[in-house]
Amino acid sequence: MDKPLDERDPVLLSLGSINADFEMRTDEAPGAKETLAAHDLVRLSGGKAANRAALARRLGCAAWLLGRVGTDDLAAQALQPLRDAGVDLDGVLHGAPGTAVSIITVPPDGKKRIVLAGRSNLAFSAAEAEEVASRVAAAPSGSVLTVDFEVSPDAASKAITRARQGGIRVVVDPSFPNDVPLEILREVDVLTPNVEEAFALAGLSERPDSSDPHAIQEAARRLADLGPGCVCVKLEDGGCLVLHDGRCWYQGAAAPDKVVDTSGAGDAFTGAFAVALLSGCDVATAAVHGVAAGEMAVAGYGSQPAYPDRQALDARMALAREREPWPGSFGRAKGR
């Protein structure tokens, strides 16, 4: 950690899914047969919000986790590693129906498959949604709110609105895209969808093609027209396409020696991007942070255990800066 945390310092607020992860390896891809043999079972803390908060602490940033778990024994699995890491859990609510559970299978190519039972993530009452929004309003000046929509849309939307009213920047990972109210995007500073989510939010009916830069640019431009200040599309190759302030460019990723497990790589990207903004970086530099963190996340097994610390991320950042383009022009963007 770079320096002792101070309660007046800006924090990374992380609202969204908090899960008990059950992850295992398979020797074949799902669908190959009715029953697959699995090995290397691990029980972990997971969920998009939990992962972003864990990464923020790994990078030496104060983190407040906002979300909901059950009153069952799975809550300890989801929260204890975060508590041990120093994540502030005062904003985590407890109640029925039970802690969310994520079953993750990782085939030989490392490209995980997830089955998620949202449970408590989806059970915010109106009063609980307001409690979360009040917690956002109480954050120190200069804080950044990260949100995903694997929780009740009302809770996510209220938090975003309260952040905007208080001058807190908002970074949104739009999973699940069908649960994102499009009107809330006017209040978002940075939107970080993957290709599939970008196409869904943009209303493009054709199947997303991660190898077609023109289709991805079109999706990003349509999303920008909905109001977010920056659209950053996470690509399958680990890089990203950024549309910001009238420019559109591609930030490339270095191919890892081996993709061990893609679990949590997108969360690492969004979390590192937000921490960079919190630290005063511009969007271009934040994108390099995000790509570097995502690259490192896929090189280890499990989401949070694979996340880098500050020293490791800085070393990876140096390699990223040596690659072209940084930020290489992807063509001028029309409109914003």
C-alpha positions as CSV (number, residue, x, y, z in Angstrom):
1,M,0.0,0.0,0.0
2,D,1.4,3.4,-1.0
3,K,0.3,5.3,2.2
4,P,-2.0,4.9,5.2
5,L,-5.6,5.5,4.3
6,D,-7.2,8.7,5.6
7,E,-11.0,8.9,6.0
8,R,-11.0,12.2,4.1
9,D,-9.3,10.6,1.1
10,P,-11.5,9.9,-2.0
11,V,-12.7,6.3,-2.2
12,L,-13.7,3.8,-4.8
13,L,-17.4,3.1,-4.3
14,S,-18.5,-0.3,-5.7
15,L,-22.2,-1.1,-6.0
16,G,-23.4,-4.3,-7.6
17,S,-23.2,-8.0,-7.3
18,I,-21.6,-9.8,-4.4
19,N,-21.5,-13.6,-4.8
20,A,-20.2,-16.8,-3.3
21,D,-18.2,-18.2,-6.2
22,F,-17.8,-22.0,-6.8
23,E,-15.2,-22.4,-9.5
24,M,-13.9,-25.5,-11.1
25,R,-11.9,-26.7,-14.1
26,T,-13.2,-29.0,-16.8
27,D,-11.2,-30.9,-19.4
28,E,-13.8,-30.2,-22.0
29,A,-16.0,-27.2,-22.9
30,P,-19.5,-27.1,-21.5
31,G,-22.0,-28.7,-23.9
32,A,-19.5,-31.4,-25.0
33,K,-21.6,-34.0,-23.0
34,E,-24.3,-34.2,-20.5
35,T,-22.0,-34.6,-17.5
36,L,-18.5,-33.2,-17.4
37,A,-15.8,-34.2,-14.9
38,A,-14.4,-31.3,-13.0
39,H,-11.4,-30.6,-10.7
40,D,-9.6,-27.8,-8.9
41,L,-12.8,-26.7,-7.1
42,V,-12.3,-23.4,-5.2
43,R,-14.7,-21.4,-3.1
44,L,-14.1,-17.7,-3.4
45,S,-15.5,-14.3,-2.9
46,G,-16.9,-13.0,-6.2
47,G,-19.4,-10.8,-8.0
48,K,-18.6,-7.7,-10.1
49,A,-18.8,-5.2,-7.2
50,A,-16.8,-7.4,-4.9
51,N,-14.2,-7.9,-7.5
52,R,-13.8,-4.2,-8.2
53,A,-13.5,-3.4,-4.5
54,A,-10.9,-6.2,-4.0
55,L,-8.8,-4.8,-6.9
56,A,-9.0,-1.3,-5.6
57,R,-7.6,-2.4,-2.2
58,R,-4.9,-4.4,-4.0
59,L,-3.9,-1.2,-5.7
60,G,-3.8,0.7,-2.4
61,C,-7.1,2.6,-2.8
62,A,-9.8,2.9,-0.2
63,A,-12.9,1.0,-1.2
64,W,-16.5,1.0,0.0
65,L,-18.6,-2.0,-1.1
66,L,-22.3,-1.4,-1.5
67,G,-24.7,-4.3,-2.1
68,R,-26.7,-7.0,-0.5
69,V,-26.0,-10.5,0.8
70,G,-28.1,-13.1,2.7
71,T,-28.0,-14.0,6.4
72,D,-26.7,-17.5,5.5
73,D,-23.3,-19.1,5.8
74,L,-22.5,-18.1,2.2
75,A,-22.3,-14.5,3.2
76,A,-19.0,-15.2,5.0
77,Q,-17.5,-16.8,1.9
78,A,-18.5,-13.7,-0.1
79,L,-17.4,-11.1,2.4
80,Q,-14.5,-12.4,4.6
81,P,-11.7,-12.1,2.0
82,L,-12.9,-8.5,1.4
83,R,-12.9,-7.7,5.1
84,D,-9.4,-9.1,5.4
85,A,-8.3,-6.9,2.5
86,G,-9.6,-3.8,4.3
87,V,-12.7,-3.1,2.1
88,D,-15.3,-1.0,4.0
89,L,-18.4,-3.3,4.3
90,D,-20.6,-0.9,6.2
91,G,-22.7,-0.4,3.0
92,V,-23.4,-4.1,2.6
93,L,-27.0,-5.0,3.6
94,H,-28.1,-8.4,4.8
95,G,-31.5,-10.1,4.3
96,A,-33.6,-12.8,2.5
97,P,-33.6,-14.7,0.2
98,G,-29.9,-15.6,0.5
99,T,-26.4,-14.8,-0.8
100,A,-26.0,-14.9,-4.6
101,V,-24.2,-18.0,-5.9
102,S,-22.1,-18.2,-9.0
103,I,-21.1,-21.5,-10.5
104,I,-18.1,-21.1,-12.8
105,T,-16.6,-23.6,-15.1
106,V,-13.2,-23.0,-16.8
107,P,-12.4,-25.2,-19.8
108,P,-8.9,-25.7,-21.2
109,D,-9.0,-22.5,-23.2
110,G,-9.6,-20.5,-20.0
111,K,-12.8,-18.9,-21.3
112,K,-15.1,-19.3,-18.3
113,R,-18.8,-20.1,-18.3
114,I,-21.0,-18.8,-15.5
115,V,-24.4,-19.7,-14.1
116,L,-25.5,-17.0,-11.7
117,A,-28.3,-17.2,-9.1
118,G,-28.8,-13.5,-8.2
119,R,-30.8,-14.0,-5.0
120,S,-30.1,-11.2,-2.5
121,N,-28.5,-9.1,-5.3
122,L,-31.9,-8.6,-6.8
123,A,-33.9,-8.1,-3.6
124,F,-33.4,-4.5,-2.7
125,S,-36.4,-2.8,-1.1
126,A,-37.2,0.8,-1.9
127,A,-35.9,1.7,1.6
128,E,-32.7,-0.2,1.0
129,A,-32.1,1.4,-2.4
130,E,-32.4,4.8,-0.6
131,E,-30.0,3.7,2.1
132,V,-27.4,2.8,-0.6
133,A,-27.9,6.2,-2.3
134,S,-27.4,8.0,1.0
135,R,-24.2,6.1,1.5
136,V,-23.0,7.3,-1.9
137,A,-23.9,10.9,-1.0
138,A,-21.8,10.6,2.2
139,A,-18.6,9.7,0.2
140,P,-15.6,12.0,0.4
141,S,-15.2,14.6,-2.3
142,G,-13.4,13.3,-5.4
143,S,-14.7,9.8,-5.0
144,V,-15.7,7.6,-7.9
145,L,-18.8,5.4,-8.0
146,T,-18.6,2.1,-10.0
147,V,-21.9,0.3,-10.7
148,D,-23.1,-2.8,-12.4
149,F,-26.6,-3.9,-13.1
150,E,-26.5,-7.4,-11.6
151,V,-28.5,-5.8,-8.8
152,S,-31.9,-4.3,-8.6
153,P,-32.0,-1.6,-11.3
154,D,-33.8,0.8,-8.9
155,A,-30.9,0.6,-6.4
156,A,-28.3,1.1,-9.2
157,S,-30.2,4.0,-10.8
158,K,-30.8,5.9,-7.5
159,A,-27.1,5.6,-6.6
160,I,-26.0,6.9,-10.0
161,T,-28.4,9.9,-9.7
162,R,-27.2,10.7,-6.1
163,A,-23.6,10.5,-7.2
164,R,-24.3,12.9,-10.1
165,Q,-26.0,15.3,-7.8
166,G,-23.0,15.2,-5.5
167,G,-20.4,15.7,-8.2
168,I,-19.1,12.1,-7.9
169,R,-18.0,10.6,-11.2
170,V,-19.8,7.4,-12.3
171,V,-18.3,4.4,-14.1
172,V,-20.9,1.8,-15.2
173,D,-20.3,-1.8,-16.3
174,P,-23.7,-2.5,-18.0
175,S,-24.2,-6.1,-17.1
176,F,-27.0,-7.2,-17.5
177,P,-27.7,-4.8,-20.4
178,N,-31.4,-5.6,-20.5
179,D,-31.7,-4.2,-17.0
180,V,-30.1,-0.9,-17.7
181,P,-32.6,2.0,-18.1
182,L,-31.3,3.9,-21.1
183,E,-32.2,7.2,-19.6
184,I,-29.7,6.8,-16.8
185,L,-26.8,6.8,-19.2
186,R,-27.1,10.6,-19.4
187,E,-25.8,10.6,-15.9
188,V,-22.8,8.3,-16.5
189,D,-19.2,9.5,-17.0
190,V,-17.8,6.2,-18.4
191,L,-19.6,3.2,-19.8
192,T,-17.5,-0.1,-20.0
193,P,-19.5,-2.7,-21.9
194,N,-18.1,-5.8,-23.6
195,V,-18.9,-6.2,-27.3
196,E,-22.1,-8.2,-26.7
197,E,-23.3,-5.7,-24.1
198,A,-22.5,-2.8,-26.4
199,F,-24.5,-4.2,-29.2
200,A,-27.5,-5.0,-27.0
201,L,-27.5,-1.5,-25.4
202,A,-27.1,0.1,-28.8
203,G,-30.1,-1.8,-30.2
204,L,-28.1,-3.5,-32.9
205,S,-29.8,-6.8,-33.7
206,E,-27.0,-8.5,-35.6
207,R,-24.7,-10.9,-33.8
208,P,-21.7,-8.9,-32.4
209,D,-18.4,-9.5,-34.3
210,S,-15.5,-8.8,-32.1
211,S,-13.2,-8.8,-35.2
212,D,-15.2,-6.0,-37.0
213,P,-13.9,-2.6,-35.8
214,H,-16.5,-0.7,-37.9
215,A,-19.4,-2.5,-36.2
216,I,-18.0,-1.9,-32.8
217,Q,-17.4,1.8,-33.5
218,E,-21.0,2.1,-34.7
219,A,-22.2,0.5,-31.4
220,A,-20.0,2.9,-29.4
221,R,-21.2,5.9,-31.3
222,R,-24.8,4.9,-30.7
223,L,-24.1,4.5,-27.0
224,A,-22.4,7.9,-26.9
225,D,-25.5,9.5,-28.3
226,L,-27.4,8.2,-25.2
227,G,-25.3,10.5,-23.1
228,P,-22.3,8.9,-21.3
229,G,-19.2,11.1,-21.5
230,C,-17.0,8.2,-22.5
231,V,-17.7,4.8,-24.0
232,C,-15.0,2.1,-23.5
233,V,-15.8,-1.2,-25.2
234,K,-13.8,-4.2,-23.8
235,L,-12.7,-6.4,-26.6
236,E,-12.2,-10.2,-26.7
237,D,-8.5,-9.8,-27.4
238,G,-8.0,-7.9,-24.1
239,G,-7.8,-4.5,-25.6
240,C,-10.5,-1.8,-25.8
241,L,-12.0,0.7,-28.1
242,V,-12.4,4.1,-26.5
243,L,-14.8,6.9,-27.8
244,H,-14.2,10.1,-25.9
245,D,-14.3,13.8,-26.7
246,G,-14.7,13.4,-30.4
247,R,-11.9,10.8,-30.8
248,C,-12.1,7.0,-31.2
249,W,-9.1,4.9,-30.7
250,Y,-8.0,1.3,-30.0
251,Q,-5.8,0.5,-27.0
252,G,-4.2,-2.8,-27.7
253,A,-3.3,-5.6,-25.3
254,A,-0.3,-7.9,-25.2
255,A,-1.2,-11.5,-25.7
256,P,-0.6,-13.3,-22.3
257,D,1.8,-16.3,-22.3
258,K,-1.3,-18.4,-21.5
259,V,-4.9,-17.6,-20.7
260,V,-5.5,-19.5,-17.5
261,D,-8.9,-18.1,-16.6
262,T,-10.9,-15.2,-17.9
263,S,-13.0,-15.0,-14.7
264,G,-13.1,-11.4,-13.4
265,A,-11.0,-9.9,-16.2
266,G,-13.7,-7.5,-17.2
267,D,-14.1,-6.4,-13.6
268,A,-10.4,-5.9,-13.3
269,F,-10.5,-3.6,-16.4
270,T,-13.4,-1.5,-15.0
271,G,-11.9,-1.4,-11.5
272,A,-8.5,-0.4,-12.6
273,F,-9.9,2.2,-15.0
274,A,-11.9,3.8,-12.1
275,V,-9.0,3.7,-9.7
276,A,-6.9,5.5,-12.4
277,L,-9.6,8.2,-12.7
278,L,-9.7,8.5,-8.9
279,S,-5.9,9.0,-9.0
280,G,-6.2,11.9,-11.4
281,C,-5.4,10.1,-14.7
282,D,-7.0,11.1,-18.0
283,V,-9.2,8.7,-20.0
284,A,-6.4,7.5,-22.3
285,T,-4.1,6.6,-19.3
286,A,-7.1,5.0,-17.5
287,A,-7.7,2.8,-20.5
288,V,-4.1,1.5,-20.3
289,H,-4.6,0.8,-16.6
290,G,-7.7,-1.2,-17.4
291,V,-6.1,-3.2,-20.2
292,A,-3.0,-4.0,-18.1
293,A,-5.1,-5.2,-15.2
294,G,-7.3,-7.3,-17.4
295,E,-4.2,-8.9,-19.0
296,M,-2.8,-9.9,-15.6
297,A,-6.2,-11.2,-14.4
298,V,-6.4,-13.9,-17.1
299,A,-3.0,-15.3,-16.1
300,G,-4.2,-16.7,-12.8
301,Y,-6.9,-19.0,-11.5
302,G,-9.9,-17.3,-9.9
303,S,-10.9,-13.7,-10.0
304,Q,-9.7,-11.9,-7.0
305,P,-6.6,-14.1,-6.3
306,A,-5.3,-13.3,-9.8
307,Y,-5.5,-9.5,-9.4
308,P,-2.2,-7.5,-9.4
309,D,-0.9,-5.2,-6.8
310,R,0.3,-1.7,-7.6
311,Q,3.9,-2.6,-8.3
312,A,2.9,-5.4,-10.7
313,L,0.4,-3.2,-12.5
314,D,2.9,-0.4,-12.9
315,A,5.4,-2.8,-14.4
316,R,2.7,-4.0,-16.8
317,M,1.8,-0.4,-17.6
318,A,5.3,0.3,-18.7
319,L,5.0,-2.5,-21.3
320,A,1.6,-1.2,-22.4
321,R,3.1,2.2,-23.1
322,E,5.7,0.7,-25.4
323,R,3.0,-0.9,-27.6
324,E,1.4,0.9,-30.5
325,P,-1.0,2.5,-30.6
326,W,-1.1,4.4,-27.3
327,P,-3.5,5.9,-27.8
328,G,-3.5,5.1,-31.5
329,S,-6.2,6.8,-33.5
330,F,-9.0,4.5,-34.6
331,G,-10.4,7.3,-36.7
332,R,-12.2,10.5,-35.9
333,A,-15.6,10.0,-34.3
334,K,-18.7,11.7,-35.6
335,G,-20.7,13.8,-33.1
336,R,-19.4,13.8,-29.5
